[in-house]
Amino acid sequence: MSERTPKKRRLRNGAAAANLSTPTAQIFPNDSLAAATEDDRKNWKGFCEIESEPAFFNVMLREFGVKGVKVREVVSLDNDQLDFLPQPVYGLVFLFKWREDDPVKQEPICPPGIWFANQTIDNACASVALLNIINNIPDIDLGENLEQFKEFTATFTPALRGDAIGNFDFIKHIHNSFARKIDMLNADLYLKNQAASNNKNKKMAQQDDDDDDASFHFIAFVPIQGKVWKLDGLERQPQCVGHMKVNDWLRQVKPDIEAWMAEYEEGQIEFAILSLVKDPLLELLPSLASNVKAIQLASTQLDRMKADWREFAQSDNPLTGPDGEFELTQGSIDSGVLPEKLEQKLLGGTVQSLISTYQELTTAQASVRAAIKGELESDRNDEAKAASRRFDYGPLLRTWIRYHARRSIVESLGDSVDLS
């Protein structure tokens, strides 16, 4: 990459660079091939690479303490696919093989009202991109730690915010919870080789940067104060993409992303797009509470008017009270808001109209419950994927190889491979 990026410019003086002169045995005093311990992760100065898997980003946000935001993959930039995303969409995270954009497009300084951080440490771009989005979402619950961090860095420059991220153990520990021993060793080896290449001919180093060594990188697109901004931690300042048009900012940023994709040769389509959206549960759970409240009211009215009304009502065992599976309490039910028209209908209806309304409510509840179950199941799957990614399979694999090597099975497998 270009030497003028904040990442390289500041990394030479950063904490991660200090790792380069430290023997591996001192960084990992235990067996360097053993699984990484919590102490290994805490003492390590770097950040690990994180794949563009929505589950990992969702788990990170939850552990950061952020509420009401969910990460969804954008499988296509087709308008139909964009319209399918839960609304509102707070921002996009774009993973691509990084190329430096024209610095002239950047703002002279970070505009007021925009929280933007540079990436000053290798491999921190996943956390930087997330923070560059969530710190610009109005009225979001960031959680205690990130709220204090945002206030603490409010007057910082983008570069100082980047340094603050690297020095904030709370963020670093959650990010590096995905680090396996091989990830840490590879990251340190990359930094060591990178430092060595800086001592070589500048032209040769530049050629290496422009070819196959270009790194994959996360950047963010965020609507802020009526404009759409590109927030790239490797650029010094934010870049304005344009003014928002009737809240349809996704279609507005679409040509810019497609232009980046078009710059790459055919067959080198290595991109990923993630969206940060409003968590559907924020509306689904209150909707279920209001539905149950309406069903309770309809049932009370019908019990007064016709004791055997249930014999005439067709329903699929709806929820009529608190339920732990759906995080439904009587307090949340009582706090449910009923549309005025529906409430009047329930209080002044006939037996027949109330039974009809009851059946409509139970049918609607079935759809809401199915949607909630889908979201909760998605959360559980995210946790399972994150746990699998965090597990270090290296020692198990090495044990398996040693076991088969002692029995000459590995050699026989190699002999059976046709390399022609």
C-alpha positions in Angstrom: 0.0 0.0 0.0 1.0 3.6 -0.4 3.3 5.0 2.2 1.0 8.0 2.6 -1.8 6.0 4.2 -2.4 6.7 7.9 -2.1 3.0 8.6 1.5 2.8 7.5 2.6 6.2 8.5 1.5 5.9 12.1 2.1 2.2 12.5 5.9 2.6 12.4 5.6 4.5 15.7 2.6 2.5 17.0 2.3 -0.2 19.6 2.1 -3.0 17.0 5.5 -2.0 15.6 7.0 -2.6 19.0 6.2 -6.3 18.5 8.7 -6.6 15.7 11.7 -6.6 17.9 10.2 -8.8 20.5 11.1 -12.5 20.3 8.2 -14.8 19.7 9.1 -16.7 22.9 8.6 -13.6 24.9 5.2 -12.7 23.3 4.0 -16.3 23.7 5.9 -17.8 26.7 4.1 -21.1 26.4 4.3 -23.4 23.4 4.0 -21.2 20.3 2.0 -24.0 18.6 -0.4 -24.4 21.5 -3.9 -22.8 21.4 -3.9 -19.2 22.3 -4.8 -18.4 25.9 -6.7 -15.4 27.3 -3.3 -14.0 28.5 -1.9 -14.5 25.0 -4.7 -12.4 23.5 -4.5 -9.7 26.2 -0.8 -9.3 26.0 -0.6 -9.3 22.2 -0.1 -5.8 20.7 -1.8 -6.4 17.4 -5.3 -6.9 16.0 -6.4 -10.1 14.2 -8.0 -10.2 10.8 -11.8 -10.8 10.8 -13.7 -12.2 7.8 -16.7 -10.5 6.4 -19.2 -12.8 8.1 -22.3 -11.0 9.4 -22.4 -13.4 12.4 -19.0 -12.2 13.6 -20.0 -8.5 13.3 -23.3 -9.1 15.1 -21.6 -10.9 18.0 -19.1 -8.0 18.2 -21.8 -5.4 18.3 -23.7 -7.3 21.1 -20.5 -7.7 23.1 -19.7 -4.0 22.6 -23.1 -3.4 24.3 -24.8 -1.9 21.2 -28.5 -2.5 21.1 -31.0 -2.2 18.3 -28.6 -2.7 15.4 -28.1 -5.8 13.3 -25.8 -6.7 10.5 -27.2 -8.3 7.3 -25.3 -9.4 4.2 -26.1 -7.6 1.0 -26.0 -10.4 -1.6 -26.7 -8.1 -4.6 -26.9 -4.4 -5.4 -30.1 -5.0 -7.4 -32.9 -2.6 -6.3 -35.1 -5.5 -5.3 -32.4 -6.8 -2.9 -31.8 -3.4 -1.4 -35.5 -2.9 -0.9 -35.6 -6.3 1.0 -33.3 -5.0 3.7 -34.9 -4.1 7.0 -35.4 -0.3 7.4 -33.8 2.0 8.2 -30.3 1.1 6.9 -27.8 2.9 9.0 -24.7 2.2 6.9 -22.9 -0.1 4.6 -19.6 -1.9 5.2 -17.7 -2.6 1.9 -14.9 -5.1 1.8 -12.6 -4.9 -1.2 -9.0 -5.0 -2.3 -7.9 -1.6 -1.2 -6.7 1.0 -3.7 -6.0 4.6 -2.7 -8.6 7.0 -3.9 -7.9 10.6 -5.0 -7.0 12.6 -1.9 -8.5 15.7 -3.4 -12.0 14.2 -2.9 -11.5 14.2 0.9 -12.6 17.0 3.1 -9.9 19.4 4.3 -10.8 18.6 7.9 -13.3 16.3 9.5 -16.7 18.2 9.4 -18.4 19.0 12.7 -21.0 16.4 13.6 -19.2 13.5 12.0 -17.4 10.9 14.2 -14.5 9.5 12.0 -11.4 7.6 13.0 -8.4 6.7 11.0 -7.1 3.1 11.1 -3.7 3.4 12.7 -3.1 -0.3 13.4 -3.0 -3.2 11.0 -6.1 -5.4 10.8 -8.2 -3.1 12.9 -10.4 -2.1 10.0 -13.4 -4.3 11.0 -13.7 -2.5 14.3 -12.9 0.9 12.8 -15.6 0.5 10.2 -18.2 -0.5 12.7 -17.3 2.4 15.0 -17.4 4.8 12.1 -21.0 3.8 11.5 -22.5 3.3 14.9 -21.0 6.5 16.3 -22.9 8.4 13.7 -26.4 6.8 14.3 -28.6 9.3 16.1 -30.3 8.1 19.4 -28.7 4.7 19.4 -28.0 2.7 22.6 -24.2 2.3 22.3 -23.8 0.7 25.8 -21.9 2.3 28.7 -18.4 1.6 27.4 -18.8 2.9 23.9 -20.9 5.8 25.0 -18.1 6.9 27.3 -15.5 6.3 24.5 -17.5 8.4 22.1 -17.7 11.3 24.6 -14.0 11.0 25.4 -13.0 11.2 21.8 -15.5 13.8 20.7 -12.9 16.5 20.2 -10.1 14.2 18.9 -8.8 14.3 15.4 -9.4 11.2 13.2 -5.8 10.1 13.8 -6.0 10.4 17.5 -9.3 8.5 17.5 -7.6 5.7 15.6 -4.9 5.6 18.3 -7.5 5.6 21.0 -9.2 2.6 19.4 -5.9 0.8 19.4 -5.3 1.6 23.1 -8.9 0.8 24.2 -8.6 -2.6 25.8 -12.4 -3.1 25.8 -12.6 -2.9 22.0 -9.3 -4.7 21.5 -10.2 -7.7 23.6 -13.6 -8.2 21.9 -12.0 -7.9 18.5 -9.1 -10.3 19.4 -11.5 -12.8 20.9 -11.5 -14.1 17.3 -7.6 -14.4 17.3 -6.2 -17.9 17.1 -2.5 -18.5 17.7 -1.8 -18.9 14.0 -3.6 -15.6 13.3 -1.3 -13.8 15.8 1.9 -15.4 14.5 0.9 -14.6 10.9 0.1 -11.0 11.7 3.4 -10.5 13.5 5.3 -12.2 10.6 3.5 -9.9 8.1 4.6 -6.8 10.2 8.1 -8.1 10.4 8.3 -8.6 6.6 6.6 -5.3 6.0 9.2 -3.5 8.2 12.0 -5.3 6.3 10.6 -4.3 3.0 10.7 -0.6 4.0 14.5 -0.9 4.1 14.6 -2.0 0.5 14.5 0.0 -2.7 11.5 2.4 -2.6 10.6 1.6 -6.1 10.6 -2.1 -5.5 8.5 -1.7 -2.4 6.0 0.5 -4.3 5.7 -2.2 -7.0 5.0 -4.8 -4.4 2.3 -2.7 -2.9 0.6 -2.2 -6.2 0.6 -5.9 -7.1 -0.5 -8.9 -5.2 0.2 -7.6 -1.7 -2.7 -5.1 -1.8 -4.7 -5.8 1.4 -8.4 -6.4 1.8 -10.0 -3.6 3.7 -13.3 -2.6 5.2 -14.7 0.9 4.6 -18.0 2.4 5.6 -20.7 4.4 3.8 -23.0 6.4 6.1 -25.8 8.9 5.8 -25.1 11.8 8.1 -26.9 15.1 8.3 -28.4 15.0 4.8 -25.3 13.8 3.1 -23.8 10.4 2.3 -20.2 10.0 3.4 -17.5 7.5 2.6 -15.6 6.8 5.8 -12.3 5.0 5.0 -10.0 4.6 7.9 -7.0 4.6 5.6 -7.9 8.1 4.3 -7.1 11.1 6.3 -10.6 12.7 6.2 -14.1 11.7 5.2 -15.3 12.0 1.6 -18.7 13.3 0.7 -20.4 11.1 -1.9 -23.3 13.5 -2.3 -26.5 15.0 -0.8 -29.2 12.5 0.2 -32.2 12.3 -2.1 -35.5 11.6 -0.3 -33.9 9.1 2.1 -32.9 6.8 -0.8 -29.3 6.9 0.0 -28.6 3.3 -0.9 -29.4 3.8 -4.6 -27.3 7.0 -4.4 -24.1 5.2 -3.2 -24.7 2.2 -5.5 -22.9 3.7 -8.6 -19.8 4.5 -6.5 -19.5 0.9 -5.2 -20.2 -0.5 -8.7 -17.5 1.8 -10.1 -14.9 0.3 -7.6 -16.0 -3.2 -8.7 -15.6 -2.3 -12.3 -12.0 -1.3 -11.8 -11.0 -4.9 -11.2 -10.3 -7.4 -13.9 -12.8 -10.1 -14.7 -12.3 -13.0 -12.4 -11.0 -10.9 -9.6 -14.4 -10.2 -8.1 -13.5 -10.4 -4.4 -16.0 -8.1 -2.7 -18.4 -8.3 0.2 -21.1 -5.8 1.4 -22.7 -5.8 4.8 -25.4 -3.5 6.0 -26.1 -2.2 9.4 -29.9 -2.0 9.9 -32.4 -1.5 12.6 -32.9 -4.8 14.5 -36.3 -6.1 13.5 -36.9 -7.3 17.1 -37.2 -3.6 18.1 -40.6 -3.5 16.4 -41.5 -7.2 16.4 -41.5 -7.6 20.2 -43.6 -4.5 21.0 -45.9 -5.6 18.1 -46.4 -9.0 19.8 -47.0 -7.3 23.2 -49.7 -5.1 21.7 -51.3 -8.0 19.9 -51.5 -10.1 23.1 -53.0 -7.0 24.9 -55.7 -6.8 22.2 -56.4 -10.5 22.5 -56.7 -10.2 26.2 -59.2 -7.4 25.8 -61.2 -9.2 23.2 -61.3 -12.3 25.4 -62.5 -10.3 28.4 -65.2 -8.7 26.4 -66.4 -12.0 24.9 -66.3 -13.8 28.3 -68.8 -11.2 29.6 -71.0 -11.5 26.6 -71.0 -15.2 25.7 -69.4 -17.8 28.0 -69.0 -20.5 25.3 -67.6 -18.1 22.6 -64.4 -20.2 22.2 -66.4 -23.0 20.6 -67.1 -20.6 17.7 -63.7 -19.1 17.3 -61.1 -20.8 15.2 -57.6 -20.1 16.4 -54.2 -21.8 16.5 -53.4 -21.6 20.2 -52.3 -18.0 20.4 -50.3 -16.5 23.2 -52.6 -14.8 25.7 -50.1 -13.9 28.4 -46.4 -13.8 29.3 -44.1 -16.1 27.5 -40.3 -16.6 28.2 -39.5 -17.8 24.7 -40.6 -14.5 23.2 -39.3 -12.3 26.1 -42.9 -11.4 26.8 -43.8 -10.2 30.3 -47.1 -8.9 31.7 -45.4 -5.5 32.1 -44.6 -5.3 28.4 -48.1 -6.5 27.5 -49.6 -3.8 29.7 -47.3 -1.2 28.1 -48.5 -2.2 24.6 -50.1 0.5 22.5 -53.4 -0.3 20.8 -54.5 1.8 17.8 -57.5 3.9 18.8 -59.7 2.5 16.1 -59.0 -1.1 17.2 -59.5 -0.3 20.9 -62.9 1.2 20.1 -63.8 -1.8 18.0 -63.0 -4.1 20.9 -64.8 -2.1 23.5 -68.0 -1.6 21.4 -68.2 -4.6 19.2 -70.9 -7.3 19.0 -70.2 -11.0 19.8 -69.9 -11.8 16.1 -67.6 -8.8 15.3 -65.4 -9.5 18.4 -65.0 -13.2 17.4 -64.0 -12.0 13.9 -61.5 -9.5 15.3 -60.1 -12.2 17.7 -59.5 -14.5 14.8 -57.8 -11.7 12.8 -55.6 -11.0 15.8 -54.6 -14.6 16.2 -53.7 -14.9 12.5 -51.6 -11.8 12.7 -49.9 -13.1 15.8 -48.8 -16.2 14.1 -46.9 -14.2 11.5 -45.3 -12.0 14.2 -44.3 -15.0 16.3 -42.7 -16.7 13.2 -40.7 -13.6 12.4 -39.5 -13.3 16.1 -38.5 -17.0 16.1 -36.5 -16.4 12.9 -34.7 -13.5 14.4 -33.9 -15.3 17.7 -32.8 -18.4 15.8 -30.5 -16.1 13.7 -29.0 -14.7 16.9 -28.3 -18.2 18.2 -26.7 -19.2 14.9 -24.5 -16.1 15.0 -23.3 -17.1 18.5 -22.6 -20.7 17.3 -20.6 -19.4 14.2 -18.6 -17.0 16.4 -17.8 -19.8 18.9 -16.7 -22.0 16.0 -14.5 -19.2 14.6 -13.0 -18.5 18.0 -12.1 -22.2 18.7 -8.5 -22.9 17.8 -8.4 -26.1 15.8 -4.7 -25.9 15.2 -3.5 -28.2 18.1 -6.2 -30.8 17.2 -5.1 -30.8 13.6 -1.4 -31.1 14.5 -2.2 -34.0 16.8 -4.2 -35.7 14.0 -1.3 -35.3 11.6 1.3 -36.6 14.2 -0.9 -39.6 14.9 -1.1 -40.5 11.2 2.5 -39.6 10.5 3.6 -42.2 13.1 1.7 -44.8 11.1 3.1 -43.7 7.8 -0.4 -42.8 6.6 0.5 -39.3 5.7 3.3 -40.5 3.4 1.0 -43.0 1.7 -1.5 -40.3 1.1 1.1 -38.1 -0.5 2.2 -40.9 -2.7 -1.3 -41.4 -3.9 -1.7 -37.8 -5.1 -1.2 -37.4 -8.9 0.7 -34.1 -9.4 0.9 -34.4 -13.1 
